[in-house]
Amino acid sequence: MDPSQQGRLRKRMDLFDCGVLVVLAVVSVWPMIVLNARQGPNAIWNGTDGILVSDQMNYLGWIQVAAKHVLISDPFTTAGSAADYLHPGLAISGLLVRLGMTPTMAYLVWEPVAVVVLFVGLRRYVRASLVGIWPRRLALVLSLFYISPAGALVAWLNGPHWSNFFLLQPIDVEMWPVGGLWGYPFTAIAIGAMVLCLLAYERDRRSLRIRPAAPLLALLCAWLQPWQGATLIAMVVVTELTLRLRGDRVRLALPAMMLSAIAAPLVYYSVLSHLDSTWQLAGRVNLTIFPAFPWEPILISIAPLALLSALAYWLPIAGFHDLALRVWPISALTLYGIIGFAHIGTFPLHSLQGIGIPLAVLGVMGARKLHFPVRNRSRIAIASVVVALLVIPSGLSELHSVWGLGSSPTLFGPQPVFVTADEREALNYLREDRAPGAVLTPYYLGQTIPAETGRHTWLGSFSWTPDFFKRITVANDLFSGRLSPSSVNRVVRSSTARFLLSDCNQHADLSSVLRPILGSVRHFGCATVYQLRPGE
C-alpha cells in the first residue's frame, strides 16, 4: 500500500471515534431530552436548551429582529435603538424564520452544525498534535469532555454550604466544550473554527501559499466569539515573532492576511461598544455582574491538566504548530487578566473557553514523559482510568444539574423554562394581535417577549435593559398592586408600552386603576393582557 493510501486510512474514523461522536451528540441534546420529559399540560417547555434561559431568549429575540431587518436593534427597550448589529448566524436564522421556521427551530438548527464542527476540528487538531492511536484517543476525550472535578468535589464535601462551588462551577462550565452545545452553539462553532483555522494556517505556512480557508475561518471565529479571536491574534503574533527570532521566516502576507481577517470583527465590536449606547450599557452591566474571578479557582480548575502540561513545555518544538499549542493557554489566561483586571473588554470568563483543548493535548504529551515500570498495555489502562476520573464524575454531575432547570431561581428571579397553559395563551395572543406596540410585564415573562411575540419589551435581558434593577422593582410593585394610581399612570405612560401582561405569579387586578387609559382586557385564566388605548 502506497503512503497516500495509508494516510487516507489513518484519516478514517474508527469505532472509537464514532463512539465519541455519538456520546457528544447525545450529551448535546441532553437538556432537550430532560426538559421535554418534564413538561406537562400546565408546564409547557419553551423549547430552549440552555442552562440560562435569559441568554437563549436574548438570541431568539435577536433572531426575530433579524428576520425583519437583518441588522439587529435592541428589542429589550421601548425607547428605540440603532439597528447596527450584524451577526452571521443570527442573520441566517432570521432568514429561516422568514421562510416559515419558528425562531426556536431556527436557533436549534445550529446544534448539529456545532457538534460536527467541534468534533471534526478537535479530532483533526489532536491527530496533528500527537502520534499513536491511544494518545490521540485519550486527548480527544479530554479535549471534548474534560471538566474539573474540583467543583463537584467541593459541592459534595460541603453539602448545602456550596459557596465555594459557586466560584468553581461557572469557570468549569466556561472551559467545558460541551457547555457551548447547551444553548450556545455559536460558541462551539467558534472553537471548532479556531482549531481548524490553526491547522489551515500551518498548512499554508508549510506550502508557502495563501489560501482562503484560514482567513475565512479566522473571520468566522472572531465574529462569533471575539474572545477567541483575540486569543488567536495573540497566538499568531507571539508564535510568528518567536519563530522569526529563531530564523524561521515566513512571507509577511500570510500572517498579515490572517491578522486582518481576525481584526475586522474585533474592530467592529469595538466601534459598537463605543458608539452604540445599548452596547455601552451591556459592557457596564457585564463588568458589574460578572467581574473577574480570583486566580485561585481558575488555577484549581485547570490544575489536573496544567500540571501534566507543564512537562510538555520541555519537549522539543518542531515548528509553528508545536509552538502555537504552547502559546495558546498562556494567551487565554493573559487575555482573562487584561479583561478582568484592566477592564479592557467585557465578560472575562469567555476568554477561557476552549483552554482545555491545548491543555488536554499538552497533558497527554507530558504524561508520556513519565516513565512507569509497567508494560505498555498497563500504561494505557492506567491512563484510561485517569482520563475517566477527569471526565465522568463531573460530567455526570453537570448532566444531573439539568434536572433542576426551571425549579431554582436565578440571581434575578425564576427562569421561564416552563410556562403555564394560560401564560402560553397570553403570549400567543400578543404574537397574533396585529395592533403594534411594546409590552410591559414583570421580568419572569419580560425576557421572553421579543422571542415569543416579536414585540419590544420594557423589561427583559439584564444586559440590554436600561435601569434594569430599578425596572424589576417597579414592575413587581405595579403588577402586585403596591403602586398608587398616580404612580401606575406615571410608570405606564413613561414606558410607552401598548400592552401590559400579568403572568400567573401576579394576582392584582389592574383594570380599575388603568380604566382612564384602558382599551381592553383579555383574561387567559391566571394570565391577563391589558391593551391601552392608542396614544396613551
SESE-253662 format. One record per residue: x, y negated, z of N, C-alpha, C in turn; residue in three letters. Coordinates in steps of 0.05 Angstrom, whole numbers, plus 5000, padded with zeros to 4 digits. Layout:
BEGIN
XYZXYZXYZALA
...
//
This chain:
BEGIN
501750245000500050005000501849755000MET
501249564982502949324980502349135003ASP
504148955009503848775031501248605030PRO
500348525007497948365005495548525014SER
495448785007493248955016493348995046GLN
495749035057496049065086495048815100GLN
495648575088494748325100491748305100GLY
490448395078487548375077486348565098ARG
487548805101486448995120486648885149LEU
488948755155489248645181487248415187ARG
486348285166484448065170481548165174LYS
481048425167478348525170477648555200ARG
475148505205474148545233473948835239MET
474848915263474549185272472149205291ASP
471749435303469449475321469649295345LEU
472149255355472549085378471648795372PHE
472548695349471748425341468748405338ASP
467548595326464648595322463248595349CYS
464248755368463048765395463248495409GLY
465548355406465848095418463947895406VAL
463647905380461747725366458847775375LEU
458148035378455448095388454947985416VAL
456948025433456647925461456447625461VAL
458047495444457947205443455147105433LEU
454047245413451447175402449247215423ALA
449447435438447347485459447547285481VAL
450047225490450347025511449346755502VAL
449846685477448946425467445946385468SER
444446595465441546575466440346655493VAL
442046705512441146795538439146595551TRP
439746335551437746155563435046165549PRO
435046205522432446225508430946475516MET
432446695520431246945527429946915555ILE
431446805574430446775601428046585603VAL
428346355590426246145593423746235578LEU
424046375556421646475542420246685559ASN
421746845574420547055591419146935615ALA
420146695624419046575648416546405643ARG
415946335618413646165613411046315616GLN
408946165621406346285625404246095615GLY
401646155619399445985609399645705619PRO
400645655643400745385654403645295659ASN
405445435647408345365648409445405620ALA
409145195603409845225575412645125570ILE
414345295560417145235555417345025533TRP
419044825536419344615516421144695493ASN
422344925494423945025471426944955473GLY
427744795493430644725495432044955509THR
434744975503436245195513438645105530ASP
438644855539440944755554440444755584GLY
442644715599442444715628441644445638ILE
441844235621441043965629439043865608LEU
436543895614434443845594434443565584VAL
435243365601435243095592437043055568SER
439343195567441143185544439843285519ASP
438543515521437343635497435043455488GLN
433443345506431343165498432442905485MET
434742825494436142595482436742655453ASN
437842895447438542965420436042995403TYR
433943115414431443155399430142885393LEU
430342695412429342425407430842295385GLY
433542325384435142215363434442345336TRP
433842595336433042735311430442615300ILE
428542555318426042425310426642155296GLN
428542005307429141745295430641785269VAL
432541975268434042035244432242125221ALA
430042265228428142365208426742135194ALA
426541905208425141675196427041475183LYS
429441445195431241225186434041315180HIS
434841565186437641665183439441535204VAL
439741275203441241135224439541125250LEU
440841185272439441225297439540965314ILE
437140885324436940685345436240815371SER
436140665393435640775419432640805423ASP
431541055425428741095430427941075459PRO
429941035477429341035505429140755516PHE
428240575499427740295508425440195490THR
423840015502421639895486422439615475THR
424939535482425839265474426939265445ALA
427439495434428639505407431639505409GLY
432939625390435839645390436739675361SER
439339635357440439655330440439945320ALA
439739985295439940255283442640275269ALA
444640365284447340365273448940625279ASP
447540825290448941075297448441285276TYR
450541365262450341585242451741825253LEU
450342045255451442295265450842515243HIS
452842645232452342825210450443055217PRO
450743175240448943395247446143305252GLY
445743085267443042985272441742885247LEU
443342775228442242685203441142925187ALA
442543145187441643385173439143495187ILE
439143495213436743585228434343405222SER
434843145220432742955213431543015186GLY
433243095167432343175140430643425142LEU
431443615159429743855162427043795174LEU
426943595192424343505203422643385181VAL
423843225164422243115141421243325123ARG
422643555122421743775105419643955119LEU
418943885144416844035157417644195182GLY
420144195188421044345212420644185237MET
420044315259419744165285422544065294THR
422643855309425243755319426743975335PRO
425344125351426644335366427944545348THR
426544635328427744835310429944705293MET
429644445286431744315271434244275287ALA
434044295313436444285330437544565335TYR
435744755341436645025347437845165323LEU
437345055299438545185275441545165275VAL
442644985292445544955293446845165312TRP
445245305328446345505346447845735332GLU
446645865312448146075298450545965283PRO
450345725273452645595260454845565280VAL
454245475304456245435325457545695333ALA
455945905335457046165343459146265322VAL
458446245297460146335275462746165274VAL
462445895275464745725272466645765296VAL
465545785320467145815344468646085343LEU
467146295336468446565336470546585314PHE
469846495290471746515268474246345274VAL
473846105284476145935290477946045311GLY
476846145333478446245354479846515346LEU
478346675331479646935323482046875305ARG
481646695286483946635268486246505283ARG
485546335302487646195317489246395334TYR
487846585346489146785363490946965345VAL
489947045322491547215305493947065294ARG
493746805290496146655281498146605303ALA
497346635328499046575351500446815362SER
499247055360500247285374500647515354LEU
502347695362502947945347502048175364VAL
500748375351499848605366496848615370GLY
495648845368492748875370491648785397ILE
492848905419491748855445492248565455TRP
494548455450494948175458492847995444PRO
492348045419490347885405487547925416ARG
486948175422484248235433483848105460ARG
485848125478485548005504485447705502LEU
487047585485487047295482484347195470ALA
483247355452480647275441478447275462LEU
478347475479476447495500476847265520VAL
479347215528479847005547479146725535LEU
479846685510479346415498476446365495SER
474846565491471946535488470446525515LEU
471246695533469546745557470746665584PHE
473346585584474546515610473046295624TYR
472346345648471246135665472346185693ILE
473445985705474846015730473246165751SER
474346365764472846495786472746335811PRO
474146105812474245945837471445845845ALA
469945735826467345625832465445825844GLY
465246065831463546275842464546375869ALA
467146385872468246485898467646285920LEU
467946025915467345825936464445845943VAL
462645865923459845875928459146125945ALA
460446355939459946595954460946575983TRP
463346465986464446436013462946236031LEU
462046016018460745806034457745846037ASN
456646036021453746076023452245826016GLY
450345736033448845496027450445246028PRO
452745246040454445006042456344996018HIS
455244915995456744945970457644675959TRP
458244485976459044225966461644245950SER
463444425958465944455942465344575915ASN
463444745914462644865888461544655869PHE
460244445880459244235863461444095848PHE
463844085859466143965845467244165824LEU
467244415830468444615812466644685789LEU
464044705794462244815773462144645748GLN
461844375749461844225724464444255709PRO
466744265722469244295709469444565695ILE
468544775709468645045697466845055672ASP
464444945673462644955651463744795627VAL
465044565633466144405611468344565596GLU
469944715611472144865598471245125586MET
468845215592467745465583466645435554TRP
467845545534466745515507463845585504PRO
463045795518460245875517458345655526VAL
459345475544457645255553456745085531GLY
458345055510457444905487455145025472GLY
454945295474452845435460450145415475LEU
450245315499447845285515446844995513TRP
445744925490444644665486446444455474GLY
448944525469450844325458452244445434TYR
450844525413452144665390454244505376PRO
453944235376455844065362458544065376PHE
458544115403461044135418462444395409THR
461044615408462244865399463244845371ALA
461744715353462644685325465144515324ILE
465244305341467644135341470144285350ALA
469844455370472144605380473044805358ILE
471144945346471845125324473144975301GLY
472144745294473344585272476144495280ALA
476544445305479244355315481344565310MET
480744815317482745025314483145095284VAL
480945085269481145135240482744915227LEU
482444675236483944445225486944485230CYS
487644565254490444605261491744825243LEU
490145035238491245245220491545155191LEU
489544995182489644895155491944695152ALA
492444535172494544335171497244475170TYR
497544685186500144835187500644965159GLU
498445075147498745195121499644985100ARG
498444755101499244545082502144455088ASP
502844455113505544365120507644565109ARG
507044815111508945025101509145015071ARG
506944975057506944975028507544705016SER
507944495033508544225023506444125004LEU
503944195010501644104993499643965011ARG
498043784999495943645013493243745002ILE
491843885018489143995010487043845027ARG
484543855019482443705033481443845058PRO
481944105062480744245085481544125112ALA
484144085117485043995143483943715149ALA
484143515131482943255138479943265142PRO
478443425126475543435129474843565155LEU
476243775163475743905189476443715212LEU
478643555209479343365229477143145232ALA
476143055209474042855209471542965223LEU
470843215217468443335229468843365259LEU
471143455268471743495296471443225311CYS
472743015301472742765315469942625314ALA
468442675293465842555291463842685310TRP
464142945313462343085331463143055360LEU
465743055366466743035393469242855393GLN
468942605398471342425397473442495417PRO
472742625439474842705458476742915446TRP
475643105431477343305418478843165394GLN
477642965382479142825362481542675373GLY
481142555396483442415409485642615417ALA
484842845427486743055434488243145409THR
486843175387488043255362490143055352LEU
489442795355491442585347493942615364ILE
493642645390495942665407497642915400ALA
496343135394497743375387499443335362MET
498143225341499543185316501842995319VAL
501442765332503542565335505842675351VAL
505342785374507442885391509043115378VAL
507543295366508843525353510543435329THR
509443265312511043175289513443015297GLU
513142835317515542685326517642865337LEU
516843065353518743245365520243405344THR
518643515324519943665303521743495286LEU
520943245282522643065266525343015280ARG
525242995307527742965322529543215320LEU
528243445315529743695312530643735284ARG
530043545266530843575238528843705220GLY
526443775230524343895214522543675204ASP
523043575180521643345169519443445150ARG
517343275148515043335130514343085115VAL
513043115092512142885077510242725094ARG
510742465097509242295115506342275106LEU
505742325080503042305070501242515083ALA
502342745091500742965103499742885131LEU
501442815150500342725176498842465174PRO
499542285155498142035152495242075144ALA
494742265125492042315117490542455140MET
491842625154490542765177489742565198MET
491642395206491042205227488941995219LEU
488941925193486941735184484141865185SER
483942115179481342255180480342265208ALA
482142315227481242325256480542045266ILE
482141855258481841585269479241455260ALA
478241515236475941385225473541395244ALA
472641635252470341635271471041525298PRO
473541545307474241425333474041125332LEU
474841005310474540715307471640645306VAL
470040805292467140765290465840765318TYR
466540965334465440975361466440745379TYR
468840655374469840435389468340175383SER
467840135357466239905348463439905361VAL
462140145360459540165373459640095402LEU
461640195416461740145445462339855452SER
463439705433464039425439461839235428HIS
460439305407458539125394455639195399LEU
455039445405452239525409451639535439ASP
449739375448449139355476448239615489SER
446839785473445940045484448340225489THR
450340215471452740385475454440265498TRP
454440005501455839895524454539985550GLN
451839995550450440085574451040375580LEU
451040545559451640835563454440865574ALA
456340715564459040735574459240665604GLY
457940445612458040365640456640575658ARG
454340675649452840865665454441125668VAL
455641225647457041475648459541455666ASN
460841235665463141205683462341175712LEU
459941075717458941045744457941315755THR
456341455739455141705748457141945746ILE
458741935726460642155721463542055721PHE
464441975745467241875746469242115744PRO
471742045745473742255744473742425769ALA
473942685766474242855789477042845799PHE
477542905824480342925833481843145818PRO
484443125818486043315803485943595816TRP
485443615842485543875855483544075843GLU
480944015841479144225830479844285801PRO
480844095786481644155758483944355757ILE
485944305774488144495775487344765785LEU
485444775804484445025814483145185791ILE
481545045775480045175753481945295732SER
484145155726485845255704488145425715ILE
488445435742490745565754491245855744ALA
489146035743489746315736491146335708PRO
490246165689491546175663494046005662LEU
493945775676496245595675498845715686ALA
498545885707500946005719502346195700LEU
500746345685501946525665502846365641LEU
501346155634502145985611504845855615SER
505445795640508045655646510345825636ALA
510146095638512246265629512746245599LEU
510546195584510746185555512345935545ALA
512445725562513845485553516945535551TYR
517845765561520745825560521345995535TRP
519246075521519646235497520546065474LEU
522046175454522846015431520545905415PRO
520945665404518845525388519645545359ILE
517945675343518645725315517945495297ALA
515945335302515145125284512744965295GLY
511244845276509044675284507044815301PHE
506145055293504045195308504845245337HIS
507245355341508145425368508345175385ASP
509344955374509744715390507044585395LEU
505244565375502644445379501044605400ALA
501344865401500045035421500844945449LEU
503344885453504244805479503544515486ARG
503244345465502644065470499644035476VAL
497944215467495044195470494144155499TRP
494844335518493844295545494844035557PRO
497343965552498443715563496943475552ILE
496343475526494843255514492043225526SER
490743455529487943445540487943335569ALA
489843425585490043325613490843035614LEU
492642955596493342665595490942495587THR
489442585567487042435559485042415582LEU
484842635597483042625620483942405640TYR
486442395645487442185663487041905653GLY
487441865626487141605614484241515617ILE
482341695610479541615611478641585640ILE
479341775657478341785684479441575702GLY
481941515699483241335719484041065707PHE
484441045680484940795668482440675656ALA
480240845656477640755646477640665617HIS
479240795601479240755572477640975559ILE
475140915553473341125544471341195565GLY
469941415561467841495579467641795581THR
466441895602465942175608468542335606PHE
470342305625472942435623472942735622PRO
470942865634470843155634470743275606LEU
469543125587469343235560472043275547HIS
474143135557476743175546477843455552SER
476743595572477643855579476344085563LEU
474444015546473044215530475044345511GLN
475244605511477044745494479744795505GLY
480344685529483044715540483745005547ILE
481645165551482145445558483245605534GLY
482945505510483845645486486945665486ILE
488345435487491245465487492345595512PRO
490945545535491845675560491445975558LEU
489346075545488946365542491146485525ALA
491846355502493946455485496646455499VAL
497246225511499746195525499946385549LEU
497646435562497546615584498246905576GLY
497246985553497947255543500847265536VAL
501847055523504747035517506447055542MET
505646905563507146905588507047175601GLY
504747305601504447565614506247775601ALA
506747745575508447945561511347915570ARG
512047685582514747655593515147805619LYS
512947875632513148025657513648315651LEU
515748425661516548695656515748875679HIS
513749055675512949245695514049515689PHE
514949665709516049935704513850145699PRO
512050085680509950275673509850305643VAL
508450515634508250565606506450355592ARG
506550355566505150145551502150165556ASN
501050415556498150445560497350345587ARG
499050385607498350285634498349985634SER
500249855620500349565619497849455606ARG
496949595585494449505571492149525590ILE
491949745606489749795624489849575646ALA
492149515657492349315678491549045667ILE
492548975643491848715631488848695626ALA
487648915617484748915612483148865637SER
484048995659482748955685482948665694VAL
485248545691485748265698483848085682VAL
483748125656482047965639479147995647VAL
478348245653475548285661474948135687ALA
476848125705476447975730476247675725LEU
477647585705477547295699475147215682LEU
473647415672471447355654468747435665VAL
468547675676465947795682464647675706ILE
465947655730464447565754463347285750PRO
464947095742464046815739462046795715SER
462546955694460646955672457847045680GLY
457747265696455247365706453947155725LEU
455547015740454446805758453146585741SER
454346505719453146305702450646405689GLU
450646665680448246775668445946785688LEU
446646845713444546855734443446575740HIS
445146375738444246095744442046005725SER
441846125702439846035682437046085694VAL
436746285711434146345722433046115739TRP
434845945749433945715765433245475750GLY
433545475723432945235708429945165711LEU
429544915717426744815719425644835747GLY
426745005764425745045791427144865811SER
429544775804431044595823431444325810SER
430944105825431143845813434043765807PRO
434343575789437043455784437343215802THR
439443065797440042825812437742625811LEU
436342625788434242415784431442525787PHE
431042785792428442885795428143155780GLY
425743265780425343535767425743525737PRO
426643745726427043765697424543885684GLN
423743765662421343865648421944105630PRO
423244305641423744545625421044675618VAL
419244675637416544765631414544545637PHE
412544515621410444315626407844475629VAL
405844345642403244475645401744465619THR
399644625617398044615593396744345589ALA
395944215611394743945610396843745600ASP
399243755610401343575600401943615571GLU
401943865562402443925534400243805517ARG
397743825526395543695510395943395509GLU
396743275531397142985531399342905512ALA
401543055512403742995494402943035465LEU
401343245459400443285432398643055423ASN
396942955441395242735435396842485427TYR
398942425443400642195437402142235410LEU
402742475404404142525378402242485355ARG
399742575358397942565335396342305332GLU
396142155354394741895352396241705334ASP
394841575316396041405295396641125305ARG
395541055328396040785338398940755346ALA
400340545336403140525343403440425372PRO
405840465382406440355409408140545426GLY
409540435445411240585463409640685487ALA
411040845503409740985526411140905552VAL
409540855572410540815599409641055616LEU
411541195627410941435643413241485662THR
412841635684415041695702417241855688PRO
419541865701421941985689421442275680TYR
419842425695419442705690418742755661TYR
416642615651415942645623417142435605LEU
418142215617419242005602421542095584GLY
423142275594425442375579424642545555GLN
422042635555421142805533419642645511THR
418942395517417142245499418142225471ILE
420642125466421642095439421642365424PRO
422542575438422742845426420042955419ALA
418142935438415543065435413542905419GLU
413742635420411642475407412742295385THR
415342265383416542075364416241785371GLY
415341725396414941455405417241365423ARG
417541105426419541005444418341025473HIS
420141025492419341045520420640835537THR
419140735556420240525574422240635594TRP
422040895600423841025619424441305608LEU
427041355603427741625592430541695601GLY
432341735581435041825587436541625605SER
437841725625439141555645441441395632PHE
442741505611444941365598444041145580SER
441541155570440740975549438440795557TRP
437340825581435140665591436140425607THR
435540185599436339945615435139955643PRO
436639865662435739855690434440115699ASP
435840335693434640605696433740655725PHE
435340605745434640675772432340495782PHE
432340245774430140075782427540165769LYS
427640255744425240335730424140595741ARG
425940775751424941015763423140945787ILE
424140765804422640685828420040555820THR
420140365801417740225793415640415781VAL
416540595764414640785751413440965772ALA
414941065791413841235812411741085829ASN
412440835836410540675851407940615835ASP
408340565809406040495792404140735791LEU
405140965784403341195780402541335805PHE
403741255828402841355854400841165867SER
400240935854398240755865399340575887GLY
402040545888403140385910403640095902ARG
403040015877403439735869400739585871LEU
400939335877398639165877397639115849SER
395139035846394038985818395738785803PRO
396638575817398338365803400938485794SER
402138655811404738785804404338985781SER
402139125781401539315759401339155733VAL
399838935733399538775709402238665699ASN
403938585718406538475710408238695698ARG
408338925710410039145701409139245673VAL
406539275670405439385645405939185622VAL
405438925627405838725606408838705599ARG
410638705619413438675613414638925599SER
413339155602414339395589413739395559SER
411839245550410839235523409839505513THR
409339685531408339955524405339935516ALA
404540095498401740115489400240335504ARG
401740535513400540765527401840805554PHE
400240895573401240995599400441285601LEU
402441445609401941735612402441815641LEU
400341915654400542015682400842315681SER
403042425691403442715690402042845713ASP
402343105715400843265736402143235763CYS
404343095766405543045792404442795804ASN
402942635788401842375798398742405799GLN
397542285819394642325823393042065826HIS
394341835823392941585826391341525800ALA
388941425804387241345782387741055776ASP
388840985753389540715746387340575730LEU
385140705726383040585709382140315718SER
381540295744380440045755382439825754SER
384939885762386939665763387739585735VAL
387439755715388139695687385839585671LEU
383439575683380939515668381139255651ARG
382439035661382438795644383938835618PRO
385839025616387339055592387039335580ILE
385239495591384939775583383139805559LEU
384139965540382540015516381040275518GLY
382340495527381040755530382640925550SER
381241125560382441315578381841595568VAL
383841765567383442045559384542225581ARG
382842395592383642575613384242855601HIS
386442965608387243235600387743405625PHE
385643465639385943605665387343425684GLY
389743505694391243345713392943135700CYS
393043115674394542905660392642705647ALA
393542455646391742245636393342055618THR
392141975596393241785578391541535578VAL
392841305585391441045585392440895560TYR
390640815543391340655520390440365524GLN
392340185522391739905526390639775500LEU
389239555504388239415480390539295465ARG
390339275438392439145422393038865432PRO
395638805433396438535441396738505471GLY
395938705487396138685516398938775525GLU
//
